Amino acid sequence: MTIDNPRDRRATRRRALAAALGGLLALASGGAAAQASAWPNRPVRIIVGFPAGGGPDVMVRSLAPGLSEALGQPVVIENKSGVTGMLAADAVAKSTDGHTFLMTTGSSMSISVHTLERLPLNPKTELVPIAAFARVSLFLVGNAKLPFKTFSALQAYARQHPGRLTYGSPGNGSAPHVAMEMLKGQTGLTAVHIPYRGAAPALQDLLGGSVDVLFDPGIAFEHVRAGRLHLLAVASNERSPLFPDAPTLRELGVKDFDGGTTHGLYGPAGTPPPVVARLNAEINRLLKTAPVAAGIQAQGAEPTPMAPAAFAAQIQRDSERYGAVVKARGIKE
């Protein structure tokens, strides 16, 4: 006679459930792999969070032809500016077609998240970093008509003329603004902030003498070479290959000063890892090609091919550093 043992029945049910779950996981894994291998099956759309002609727009357009060829689908670039890149970020975060991505500045992801009073999304939970494009440096430049040609001379001038030194920026909460406030906090430099609506008008007023200095995001090089502006220092970890004789602020004694940010590509949260890996690999490959690298370097930036996890870690480090400055200096947009 067979004895019906409840313990045996439970063990049998557990084995059956485990087998069923294993089958479902295998099917899901196979489905995800098949879906990734079939991706992309339509044009890939990249929304740039800033106007055409700006740094992130120029960078992604330089890669678009090669990326289109590698993916076998057209790569369509759209510009959706507003709220320091956050309107585009929100549109991408809400996209569900699996083919829409965000190209934006490092300052949008590491500075604006602290300076904006209201964010339309939480970038840390609603976006996934895919590929870093370039590390963007800032260049401290001054009007050549003023009596300082070095950073130490600038400091001496500010001490001798308290309240007179002015600096321009592309606007409240911009990377050049926050970088200058970080510099003021670390050195005791005194300078009055004059915000503009963009880097170009700030540069024009610097050339015209309405402001004395500014952190240039890479649009003043021709004026430096022509002698209309003095390049006082570079706000990056290393000297710029464009101006190898210009010292970094670190070299000049400003400890651990880094005013850089990293432009890059993001996808909506939940983007399949194989899709992230493929985009990352193709973009990293293109960043190493001579024409793309030269175009990025011409803007005073350096190509930064890296894995998605490294990109996420870089953004986090920048966010923590700038967040501390924003809080300490009371910066708002």
Secondary structure, DSSP 8 states (H G I E B T S, - for coil): -----HHHHHHHHHHHHHHHHHHHHHHHHHHHHHHHHH--SS-EEEEESS-TTSHHHHHHHHHHHHHHHHHTS-EEEEE---GGGHHHHHHHHT--SS-EEEEE-HHHHHTHHHH-S--SS-HHHHEEEEEEEEEE--EEEEETTSS--SHHHHHHHHHHSTTT-EEEESSTT-HHHHHHHHHHHHH----EEEE-SSHHHHHHHHHHTSSSEEEESSS-HHHHHTTSEEEEEE-SSS--TTSTTS-BTTTTT-TT----EEEEEEEETT--HHHHHHHHHHHHHHHTSHHHHHHHHTTTEEE----HHHHHHHHHHHHHHHHHHHHHHT---
